[in-house]
Amino acid sequence: MSDARGARERLVVIGGDAAGMSAASQARRLKGPDELEIVAFERGHFTSYSACGIPYWVGGDVPERDQLIARTPDEHRARDIDLRLRTEVVEIDAERQRVRVRDVDSGAESWTSYDKLVIATGARPVRPELPGVDAPGVHGVQTLDDGQALLDTLARTRGRRAVVVGAGYIGVEMAEAMIKRGYEVTVVNRGKEPMATLDPDMGRLVHRAMEGLGITMVNDAEVTKLLTGEDGRVRAVGTEDAEFPADVVVLGIGVSPETGLARAAGLPVGTHGGLLTDRSMRVRGHENIWAGGDCVEVLDLVSGQERHIPLGTHANKHGQIIGANAAGGYATFPGVVGTAVSKVCDLEIARTGLREKDARRVGLKYVTATIESTSRAGYYPSASPMTVKMLAERRTGRLLGVQIVGREGAGKRVDIAAVALTAGMTVDQMTTLDLGYAPPFSPVWDPVLVAARKASGAVRQHP
């Protein structure tokens, strides 16, 4: 692009969190400001923060908001990245290689040209169109601004009743946060069990544990309205059959890719609403546009299909790859196996690969194996129970997925399965893995290997 910048190229980044600023930082490492100008637009007040940590800040485990910030705006600017906060991109003109931006506070608009563009617009919380959903006291939790707004509400609210709508990762984590804040917590969930990322039999274990913590679980319930009082504030959550009093409501229904800008610009999106890219994270059909983070779909290495999996781990990796490619290098993102881990108080919840319904959807025949074990040798103090469920392909024995629910030491065992999935291992091959053993860390047969042995036996019985 020939202008007053001379031969220097301009990289424009839309979005100032994990994927966007990782891309900007990596590009700057590889190319200095004399070769590459980097301009980043962020509509919020913060950059490079851990959205995953917000429930733990709200719950008090993380005392200060700024502990969630990995790199401040000033730190980015000190590295010759022209970061502009409170500036929203409202249009992408891919043909003329420019973006239209609006100052959030003043409303002033202008155009900025680019040679290369990174779209890292993230995801937006699902906010159902229900009566009362915009009432004071109703909160989504996606950004640091959202977390601060919720804490401000808690500081002003006299009542101690909280209703969490949704029982996925955010819903379960926010239920824990509200319990720690001393609230009576009710979780209203449209599914049969909490944690729809697990099979229902494993979700049932989470259900029992949450009730054991004093959380009221209401499953198979569709929220139809949020009721307000004379002061306009939320006072209850309503379903077809009941009302649940609430002094504060937290929406934990999930997120969807923030791709409105990209759609309007004619960029390709997939069946889950996320942008489609190649393995270099370049938007398909557009040589100088990349996308990463929660706004894209990624390849599931187990099913071979595209999925939307909004996780900070992926976003940071995407950013590294995009930054390298935008700076003239070459890097690729091969795909994911869908690993995630969470907790509710001392209960650890983990999964990787496919659930039963995922396997059925892609036409895979499978066997399952579920075992009960302990985190340490059974005789060792503080050994805690865990349940491991494993899916294997019926004919080949290829590992398809693992789910783990247990106490301390359970959750991160899912990483063993994640590596095995990535390597394409069979459950029979897993039984010979040389894992570390000592009584304080594991039984002599690690629970994941016990599950693999049982799954391997099921494969042999069902050729």
N, C-alpha and C positions, 0 to 999 in steps of 0.2 A: 504494500500500500504506500503510495508516494504522497507525502505531505511534509509538514514542517519537522516531523520527527526524523526525517532522512531515512537511513537504511535500518534504523532500529524498529523492531516489530513490537506490536502491542498485544499483550494477552489480557483479556477481560474475563474476570471470574464473577459469576453470579452466585452469591451465597458465601457467608463468612464463617461457616462452622467446619466440621471435620473434613469432608471431601474437598471443599473449596479452598480452604487455607492450607491443607496438606499439599494440594496441587500447586498453589502459588509458592509455597515454601520450597518444594522440591524443584520447581522450575527456576527459582532464584538461586538455589545451590548450584545448578548446572549452567546458568547463564547470568552474567552480571548485568547491571542496569544500563551499561553502554550498548548491550546487544538486545536486551529485552525489557520493555516497560511492562509493568504488571499493575493493573487497576482492578480492585476488588470492591464489589458493592454488597452491602449487608443492610437489610432494612431494620434490624434490631439494634440493641445497645451493646451486644457482646459478640466476641469471636472465639473460636477454638475452645469450646467448653464441652463438658461431658453431660449431655442430656440424660444419659443412663444413670447419672448420680443424683438427679433431682429428687427422686423419692427418699433417698438417704439423707439429703439436706433437709427436706421437709420433716422427716422423722427425727432429726437431731443427731444422727450418727455422724454426719459431716457438719461441724458447727457453723462454718462460714461459707457463704455463696462463692466467694472468690477462690476457694480451694478447688472448685470445679473447673476453673479456667486454666487451660494449659498454656495459652499464650495470649497476652493482652493486645489490643489494637496498637498501642504504642510500640510494643515489641515487634510486631509485624512491620510497622512503618520504619522502624530503625533498620530494617533489612531491605529498605528501598522497595517496599510494596505500598502502593498508593491505595490505602484502605479507606473507604468512605462509608461511615456508619449512617444509619437512618436514611439510607438512600435505596429506593426500591426500583428494580428494573420492571417496567410495565409493558415492554414490547421488544421482541427480537426481530430484526429485519435481516434474515439470513442472506437474502440476495444482495443487499448493499453492504453487508458486513458491519452492522451497527446495532446498538441497543438504545432504547429510549428510557431514561431514568427520571425518577421523580423524588424530590426531597420530601421525606415523610412529614416534616414539620411545617415547611413553608408551602409545599405544593408546587414549587417551581420545577419545570421539566426541561430537559436538554437531551441531545443525542451524543453518544460516544461511539466512535468507530473502533473496530478491532481487526487484527489479522488472525487471531486465534481466540476461540471462545470456550469457556468451561461453564457448564450448567450444573450447579450443585444446590438446587433449590429445596432439597430435603423432602419431607413428608408433612402432611397436615393432619391434626387429630380429627377423627371422625366425630362430627357434632350433629347429631340427628335433628331434623326439623320437627321439634316437638313444642307444644305450648309450654312456656316458662323456661326454655333452655337458656335464654339470655338473661335471666333474672340475676340480680346480685346474689352471691353465694354459690353460684354454679361455676365450676372451674375445669378447664382442660389443662393438661400438664405436658407441655412439649418443649418450652424454652425456659431460660432463666427468668425472663419477665413473667412467664406463667407461674413459675414456682414462687417468685416474690409476691405476686398478687394473691396466691393462695395463703401464704404465710401472713400477709397483711389481714386477710379475712379472718384467719384463725385468731389473730391477736385482738380483733374487734368483736368476735362472736362470743356471746355468753353461754349459749347452749353447748352441749357436748355430744350431739348426735350427728354422725357422718354416714352418708350413703355413697357407696362407690358403685357406679354403673359400669359393668363389664368386669370380667375375671380372667383377662389375659395377663401378660407380664406386667403392664403398667397398673392394671386394676389390682392385682394381688400385691404388688409392691406398695401401692398407695394405701391399701387396706392395712398393711403392716405399719406404715408411717403414721396413720391416724390412730391405730392402737397405741403406738408409742407416745403419741401426743395426749393420750388419756381420753380418747373418744370412744363412745359406743358405736361399733361399726357394723353396718349391714351391707352386704355385697349382693347386688341384683344382677343376675347373669342369665342371658337368653339360652345358653347351652345347657346340656344335661349335667355337665360337671365343669368346675373351673379348669382353666388352662387347656383351651381347645387345641393347643399345639401338642398335647399328649393324647393318647388313646383314652377313651372314657374310663377304662378300668384303672389306669394310672391316675387320671384326674380325680377319681374317687378317693384316692389316698390323700391328695391335696385337700379335698373337701373335708375329710375327717380331721385333718390336722388343723385347718383353719377354724373349724368349730371348736376344737380343743383349746384354741387360743382365745376363745370368747367372741369370735367373729360370726355373725349370723349370715349363713349362706342361703340365698333364695335362687334356686336354679329353675330352668324352664320358664322364665318370666320375662316378658317383653315390656319394657318401659313405654308407656303411652303418653305420659304428661308429667310435668313438674309443676307442682302447685305452689302458689305464692300467698303470703299473708297480706294484711292491710298495708304494711310498709313496703310492699313490692318485692321483698326478699323471699327466697325459696323457703318453703316450710315442709315439703314432703315430696317424695317420688311416688308416682302412681303407676300401677299396672292395671290390667283388666280386672284383676281380682282383689287387689289390696292397695293400701297406701302405707308408705314407710316414712315416719317423721324424720326430718332432716334439718339441721342447722347449717350444714354445708354439704354440697354435692360435688363429687369428683368424677369426671368422665374418663373412664379408662377403656374405651370401646375399641381402640386401635387407631391406626393411621392409614392414609392412602397417599400415593406419590403426588407431590406437588408439581404437576406438569401442565398447568394451564397455559403458561407462557410458551412452552414447547409445542403444545397442540396448536395454539394460534399461529405459530410460525411454520406449521406444516411438518414438524419433525415427527419421526415414527415412534409410536407407542405400542406396547404389547397388550395382551389380553388382561393383564392385571393393572393396567394404567400407567406402567413405568416406561421410561424411555428405553429404546432398544439400541444397544451398542455392539461393536465387535469386541474381540478379545483385548484390543488395545484401549478399550473404553471410548473409542471414537463413535459418535452417533452415526448410525448406518446411513450411507448415502451422502454424508457431509464430511469432506476432507479436513476441514479446519474447526470442527466443533466436537468437543468431548463432553461426557456427562458421567457423574458418579455419585455415590451415596444413596440416600433413601429415595431419590427420584428415578432410579433405574431398575430394570429387571436384570437378573443374573442367571447364568446357567446352573442348574442343579445337576451335579455330577452323578448323582445316583439315578434320577429319573430320566435325565437327558432333556428336560424341558426347562423353559424359562420360569423363574419365580420372582416374587417381590419379597425380599427379606431385609427389613430396615434395621440394621445393626451398625453401631459405631465401628466395630472391628472391620467390617467390609468397607465402610466409608473412608477410613484412613488409608486402607490399602489401595482403594480406587484412586484417591488423591495422589498417592506416591506414583502410581503408574501413569496417571494423566500428566502430572508435572514432568515426568521424564520424557514422555512422548511430545508434549507441547514444546519442550526445550530442544527437540531435535533428536532425542535418543529413541530407544525402543524397549518397551516392557509390555507384558501381557498379564491379564487376570484370568486364570483358567476356569474359575467357577467356585461353587460352594457345596457343602454337604448339609447345610442347615443346622449348624450347632448353636445352641443357646443354653444359658444357665441362669437361674434366678433363685430367689429364696423368699420365704415368708417366715419371719422370726428365725427359728433355728432349723426350719425345714428347707432342704435344698432340693431343687427341681431342675432336671437337665434333660435335654434331648438332642439327637442328631440323626440325620437321614430321614427316612420315610415313616409315617404312621401307617396303620393298616389301611385307612381310607385313601391315603396317597398311593399306596401300592395298588389297590384295586382300581383307582382312577387311571393309572397308566398301564393297566392290563398285566401286572406282575402276579404270578402265583407264589404264595409265600407260606412259611410256617412261623410260628411264634414260640418263644420260650420265656417263662417268667420264673424268677428265683428270688428267694429271700436269703439275705446274708447279713454280714456285719462289716463295719468300716475297719475294724482291727481284729486281731485274733480274739475269739470269743471270751477267752479267759483274761484278756488284758483290760485294765480299768478303762472305763469310758467308751468301750466298744458300743457302737450304736447301730440300730437296724437299718437296712436299706432294701429296696426292691428294685430289681433290674429286669427290664423287658427287652427282648431282642427279636428282630425280624430278620429272616434269611430267605433268599430266593429258593423256591421249592426244589427245582431241578439241579441247580448248580451249587447251592449252598452259599452264594455270594451274600455277604452282609448287606442288609438294606436299611436298618435303623436300630437305634437303641434309646431307651428312655429309663431314667433313674430318678427315684424319689427316696430320700432318706435324710438322715441327720448329718452332723459334721463329718466331712470326709467323703461324702457321697457325690456331690455335684461335679467336681472336676474330674472324676473318673470317666466322664463322658468323652474326655479328650482322647483316651485310648481308642474308643470307637471311632472318633472323628478321623484319626490317622488311618485306622484300618479301612474306613470307607473311602478315603481319598486314595489309598493304595489299591483299592479294588479287591481286598482280601476276602476269602471265604471264612465262615465261622470255624471250619475245621483247622484252617491255618492259624486262626486266632488262638486256638487252644494251646499252641506251642510258643506263644509270645513270652519272651524272657523279661518279665516285669519284676520290679524291685519288691523284695519281701523282708519284713521284720515285724514281729508281733505288734509294735506300736502303730504300724502303718497299714497292715493288711492281714487277713487270714493267709495261710500258706497257698491257698487257691484264691486269687483275687475274685471278687464278685463278678466282674465282667467276664473273666475266663470261665467261671462256673456257668454263667448264662450261655457262653459260646459252646461249652460242652453239651449242654442240654439242647441247644438249637441244632448242633451238629447231629445229635441223635435223632431229632425230629426230621431232619433232612433225609437221613438214611431210611427212616420208616416210611417216608412219603416220596419215593423217587418220581 
